[in-house]
Amino acid sequence: MLGLCLRCQVFYGSMSPWRPIPGAQLESKMATVQTTIDPQEAFEAAIQLGTLSADETDENFAGSYMYMFTDEQHGHAFKRIDDRTYVYTGD
């Protein structure tokens, strides 16, 4: 059974109500396609690009974020756990 999170526009599978399906796509209002990939790959790419950091003392420490989706225009999207602000690898 598939579900759809309307807030983050990601398809979810039946294994868990909050588990994204890698590769699922949804057309957003801005006419860009949002997909999900393996979160580990997204975090590794964000750390390599310098968007997030592996250093726990940095403000942009990867452990303070959760992977949300990948967007054609902005790259991987991460939401900060404590204040819910987004950062993107493509910006």
C-alpha angles and dihedrals in degrees: 000000000000126000133185127223102216094195097057097019097229127138116237130202134227097252090080129354090237103040113111119224108234111238095017112143135205128179108234127210090259091059094248123125117239118202136172126230133180103303091221090059091048092051092047091051092048091051092048091050092048095242090117130022135223089211111101092210094059120098090231095052109160091228089068093061139065125211112245110171145313118255126198093228103036105027122221116004122213127184120212109237099220103043103016095233118149131231124189130204093219098054 
